[in-house]
């Protein structure tokens, strides 16, 4: 029996190619699609080069009236938390591709998922190069004690830091907290110029035209420096295979899992 998947943000940048990939797979079926801006329309009339004869729902609650195994959320920072909690309350597993969730949000989602015995997988970025950035940075943090994170995104991105940078800070903090020769609190001048502190890491968010999404960790040591950087292009292709993997794996877990690499064989 095919795994029934609902995509929230189905008409978006990642949502459209993801719907096509789900429909084309042998073991998945597209059971629902959510888009507030295209509610009531047929998906085939919105997604180019498709014959997806599925009515678009205006909300996750409406879409999940149909039997669903996994919800994938690629919406926005304003909508993702409510969508995820709605799905969990209905016993539906969740893959989170949207950014904007805080540590408090993640804790609440984890508790809800455990209570309802469902799995939730959240990845700041589903691209393999972003996963490798995270893995290599965590390895470097075992040997280098000083680092800071730079978060790049387009000028239209409202949330900061990005989900990629948030997850990177979370994972680095699991290794250890960075050392600061001069504590942030002792900065002379504008302390905000030192960036935002998240999980003990300093993050500097750049929002400029010409960027899509990117993240960089700069490690410093005496007389040497290491930079590890991920940059995404304008296409959504890098995110599709990682998301499909998450869809297939999330049902094997209970509670929140953060990071695509934690389910990779």
C-alpha positions in Angstrom: 0.0 0.0 0.0 1.3 3.4 -1.0 2.2 6.0 1.7 -0.4 8.8 1.6 1.2 12.2 1.6 -0.2 15.7 2.0 1.9 18.7 1.0 1.2 22.1 2.7 2.6 24.9 0.5 1.9 22.7 -2.5 2.0 25.6 -5.0 5.2 27.1 -3.7 8.8 27.0 -4.9 9.6 23.5 -3.4 6.0 22.4 -3.1 5.3 22.1 -6.8 8.2 19.9 -7.8 7.7 17.9 -4.6 4.1 17.2 -5.6 5.3 16.0 -9.0 7.9 13.8 -7.4 5.5 12.2 -5.0 3.0 11.5 -7.8 5.7 9.9 -9.9 7.0 7.6 -7.2 6.1 3.9 -6.9 5.5 3.9 -3.2 3.9 7.3 -2.4 0.6 8.9 -3.4 -0.4 12.5 -3.2 -3.4 12.5 -0.9 -3.7 16.2 -0.2 -2.5 19.6 -1.2 -2.8 22.9 0.8 -2.5 26.4 -0.5 -4.4 29.4 0.9 -3.9 31.4 -2.3 -5.2 28.6 -4.6 -7.9 27.0 -2.4 -10.6 25.3 -4.4 -8.6 25.1 -7.6 -7.4 21.9 -9.2 -3.7 21.3 -8.7 -3.2 20.5 -12.4 -4.3 24.1 -13.2 -1.6 25.6 -10.9 1.3 23.2 -11.2 2.8 23.4 -14.7 3.2 20.2 -16.8 1.1 18.1 -14.5 -2.1 16.1 -14.6 -2.6 16.2 -10.9 -6.4 16.0 -10.6 -6.6 16.9 -7.0 -8.5 19.8 -5.4 -6.4 22.2 -3.4 -7.5 22.7 0.3 -7.3 26.0 2.0 -6.0 24.6 5.3 -4.2 21.6 6.7 -7.3 20.7 8.9 -9.4 20.6 5.7 -6.9 18.5 3.8 -6.4 16.0 6.6 -10.1 15.1 6.5 -8.8 12.7 3.8 -6.8 9.7 5.2 -3.2 10.8 5.4 0.0 9.2 6.7 2.5 12.0 6.4 2.2 15.8 6.2 5.0 17.7 4.6 5.1 21.4 5.5 6.8 23.9 3.1 4.7 26.9 4.1 5.9 29.9 6.1 7.2 30.9 9.6 3.7 32.3 10.3 1.8 29.1 9.5 4.2 26.1 10.1 3.7 25.6 13.9 -0.1 25.5 13.8 0.0 23.2 10.8 2.4 20.8 12.5 0.4 20.7 15.7 -2.9 20.1 13.8 -1.4 17.1 12.0 0.1 15.7 15.2 -3.3 15.9 16.9 -4.7 13.8 14.1 -2.1 11.1 14.5 -0.3 12.2 11.2 3.5 12.0 11.0 5.2 15.3 9.9 8.2 16.4 7.8 9.0 20.1 8.4 10.7 22.0 5.6 9.5 25.5 6.6 11.7 27.7 8.7 10.9 30.1 11.6 10.4 27.7 14.5 12.1 28.5 17.8 13.6 26.2 20.4 10.4 26.7 22.4 8.4 25.7 19.4 10.5 22.6 18.8 10.1 21.5 22.5 6.3 21.9 22.2 6.2 19.9 19.0 8.3 17.1 20.5 6.0 16.8 23.5 2.9 16.7 21.3 4.5 14.1 19.0 5.4 11.9 21.9 2.0 12.2 23.4 0.3 11.2 20.1 3.0 8.6 19.2 3.9 10.0 15.9 7.2 11.0 14.3 8.3 14.5 13.3 11.4 15.2 11.3 12.6 18.8 11.0 15.5 19.7 8.8 16.7 23.3 8.3 17.8 22.2 4.8 17.1 19.0 2.9 20.0 19.5 0.4 22.8 17.0 0.7 25.4 19.8 0.6 23.7 21.4 3.6 23.7 18.1 5.4 27.4 17.7 4.7 28.1 21.3 6.0 26.4 20.4 9.2 28.4 17.1 9.6 31.8 18.6 8.7 31.2 21.6 11.0 30.4 19.3 14.0 33.5 17.3 13.3 35.6 20.6 13.2 34.0 21.8 16.5 35.6 18.8 18.2 39.0 20.2 17.5 38.5 24.0 17.1 37.1 26.0 20.0 36.3 29.3 18.3 33.6 29.8 15.6 30.8 32.0 14.4 28.0 31.4 11.9 26.9 33.6 9.0 23.4 33.1 7.6 22.7 34.2 4.0 19.3 34.7 2.3 17.5 36.9 -0.1 16.2 40.3 0.9 12.6 38.9 0.9 13.2 36.4 3.6 11.5 37.7 6.8 12.6 35.2 9.4 16.1 35.2 10.8 18.2 33.3 11.4 17.2 30.8 8.7 16.2 27.3 9.5 19.5 26.1 8.2 21.4 28.4 10.6 19.2 27.5 13.5 19.7 23.8 13.0 23.4 24.3 12.6 23.6 26.2 15.9 21.6 23.5 17.6 23.9 20.7 16.3 27.1 22.5 17.1 25.9 23.2 20.6 25.5 19.4 21.0 29.2 19.1 20.4 30.2 22.0 22.7 29.7 25.8 23.1 32.2 28.0 21.3 34.8 30.0 23.2 34.9 33.8 23.0 38.1 35.5 24.0 36.1 38.6 24.8 32.6 37.7 26.1 29.7 39.3 24.1 28.5 41.0 27.3 31.9 42.9 27.5 31.7 44.3 24.0 32.5 48.0 23.9 30.1 49.7 21.6 27.0 48.2 20.0 26.6 44.6 21.3 24.1 43.9 18.5 27.0 44.2 16.0 28.3 40.9 17.4 25.2 39.1 16.1 22.4 37.1 17.8 23.2 34.5 20.3 21.5 31.1 19.7 22.4 28.0 21.6 25.6 29.7 22.6 26.6 30.4 19.0 26.9 33.9 17.4 24.8 34.1 14.2 25.0 37.0 11.7 22.1 37.1 9.2 22.6 38.7 5.8 19.5 39.6 3.8 20.4 40.9 0.3 19.2 40.5 -3.3 21.2 37.9 -5.2 21.2 35.3 -2.5 18.8 32.3 -2.2 20.0 30.5 1.0 23.4 29.8 2.4 25.2 29.2 5.6 28.8 29.5 6.6 30.8 28.5 9.7 34.1 30.2 10.2 36.5 28.5 12.7 39.5 30.4 14.0 42.6 29.3 15.8 46.0 30.8 16.3 47.5 31.6 12.9 44.9 29.6 11.0 41.3 29.7 9.9 38.8 27.2 8.5 35.7 28.1 6.5 32.9 25.6 5.7 30.1 27.0 3.5 26.9 25.8 1.7 25.3 27.8 -1.1 22.0 27.0 -2.7 21.0 28.0 -6.3 17.7 29.2 -7.5 16.2 25.8 -8.2 14.4 23.4 -5.8 15.9 20.2 -7.2 18.4 19.7 -4.3 15.7 19.6 -1.7 13.4 17.0 -3.3 15.3 13.7 -2.8 16.1 14.6 0.8 12.4 15.4 1.5 11.3 12.1 -0.1 13.8 10.2 2.1 12.3 12.0 5.2 8.8 11.1 4.1 9.7 7.4 3.8 11.6 7.3 7.1 9.6 9.5 9.5 7.0 6.8 10.4 9.8 4.7 12.0 10.2 7.2 14.8 8.3 8.7 17.7 8.9 12.3 18.7 11.0 15.0 17.1 14.1 14.3 15.1 16.2 17.3 14.0 18.5 16.8 11.1 18.2 14.8 7.9 21.5 13.0 8.6 20.0 11.3 11.7 17.8 9.1 9.5 20.3 8.5 6.7 21.7 4.9 6.6 
